[in-house]
Amino acid sequence: MPDPTATVDTGAALPLAARTAQLRSSAIGAVLRLAEAPGIIPLAAGSPAHELFPAAAVEEVSGRLLREQPGILQYGDTAGLPELREWIAAHVGARLGAPPRPEHTILAHGSQQALDLVCKALLDPGDTVVVDRPSYVGALQVFRLYEAELAPVPLASDPGLGALTDALEQGLRPRLVYTVPDFANPTGAQLTLVQRRRLAGLADRYGFVIVEDDPYGELRYDTDGTTAPPPALASLSDRVIRLGSFSKVLFPAARLGYLTAPAPLAPVLGLLKQASDLGNSGFIERIVLELVTRPGFVDDQTAAARTLYAARRDALALALRRQFGDTLQFDMPGGGFFIWARFADRTDAAGLLAHSLRHRVSYVPGAEFYAAGPDRATLRLSFSGCSTGDLARAAGHLHAAWSSAAAGGLAAVAPGGGAAR
Ligand SMILES: Cc1ncc(COP(=O)(O)O)c(C=O)c1O
């Protein structure tokens, strides 16, 4: 019989669920905390520009709603405010060819919760999830929590999706394939029409579900407005769950995202949402509805965002090219928040970070974004939250850090990822 006076071992008395063993604290969290430090130019955080937040409109709308309809502080519809779901269905319908039925659209606390609900509905421990190489770290964390087997396969960087096709032919049977087809986090890459058609065809042939995560699709910078964006994956296959977000074009504190799911899945996802939290804040949903249905509001907000972010992207790209020449390689992203770069001399980006912080600039080492086999010479530089002046200065700081690290003998990484010297 146990001695009741013995010291309690809280670790044993409060054992954690097995699934929590999969959770890893990401270096991004640590870098973001450091990046908050005064004087550091934060190229680590992928945050929207606060200058774009519609604070005055939110203040005006929320004040009026509270005066005129105090009942909006009541519990709301679990799947989300019906009028907002209708607006979303019509809004995303333009990209899908035909609007989804509003009852197939479920609002969630950001697209991050939408992804969590999808995993809860579809993944059993040990199920395989294909992720891009590299992939969004927040998604990797959710897949790990559901004890998925991660299968990293190059998607955006593989024009014919040959690696995925081969893996499927050789017997890989994923339950999900996760992709950010437009201006991905971290690479900024966009899937071509050929890649989209091929991926949709593979989903139909092999029976997996595609999770199409699209927080950045509206933020495209290289168009005069006359070129249509490539079709959404959800318009090419019935096996697609599409995630969207108000975080990047409105404001992330709304914590408002949504999923659009094929008919048989939508009711299950609705029940899971109910079990998770009974629903989003009806108050915030009503504010967002008022904003997005104001004539011209979304178009103006999106246009202002495109102009601001395009200027920031250009400023960072130009400054990096000036400072580094060919030493830092990157493709110009056509949208989104990030420049994904690689040191041609294979500098270890994780090793360089401490030097960079001393030189007052942060970024995220690219290794964070790989489910396995990281390319340690890569790094993600976010231009969304900094002024053009700060971005120009940041490139100088980064170059100074790189020069001093090289002079101090910072090891480069071997082609396979290990330390070369
Ligand atoms: C690819 C991707 N998906 C999802 C999210 C989460 O967005 P939300 O604020 O809607 O939860 C982010 C945020 O950075 C992201 O980059």
PDBQT file of the ligand as one rigid body, heavy atoms in Angstrom, charges set to zero:
ROOT
HETATM    1  C1  LIG A 501       0.184  28.833 -43.886  1.00  0.00    +0.000 C 
HETATM    2  C2  LIG A 501      -0.538  29.330 -42.676  1.00  0.00    +0.000 A 
HETATM    3  N1  LIG A 501      -1.647  28.704 -42.293  1.00  0.00    +0.000 NA
HETATM    4  C3  LIG A 501      -2.336  29.120 -41.216  1.00  0.00    +0.000 A 
HETATM    5  C4  LIG A 501      -1.925  30.208 -40.465  1.00  0.00    +0.000 A 
HETATM    6  C5  LIG A 501      -2.725  30.602 -39.252  1.00  0.00    +0.000 C 
HETATM    7  O1  LIG A 501      -3.608  31.613 -39.565  1.00  0.00    +0.000 OA
HETATM    8  P1  LIG A 501      -4.790  32.049 -38.586  1.00  0.00    +0.000 P 
HETATM    9  O2  LIG A 501      -4.395  33.336 -37.977  1.00  0.00    +0.000 OA
HETATM   10  O3  LIG A 501      -6.000  32.167 -39.467  1.00  0.00    +0.000 OA
HETATM   11  O4  LIG A 501      -4.965  30.970 -37.570  1.00  0.00    +0.000 OA
HETATM   12  C6  LIG A 501      -0.776  30.888 -40.831  1.00  0.00    +0.000 A 
HETATM   13  C7  LIG A 501      -0.309  32.021 -40.021  1.00  0.00    +0.000 C 
HETATM   14  O5  LIG A 501       0.764  32.520 -40.138  1.00  0.00    +0.000 OA
HETATM   15  C8  LIG A 501      -0.057  30.436 -41.967  1.00  0.00    +0.000 A 
HETATM   16  O6  LIG A 501       1.058  31.049 -42.371  1.00  0.00    +0.000 OA
ENDROOT
TORSDOF 0
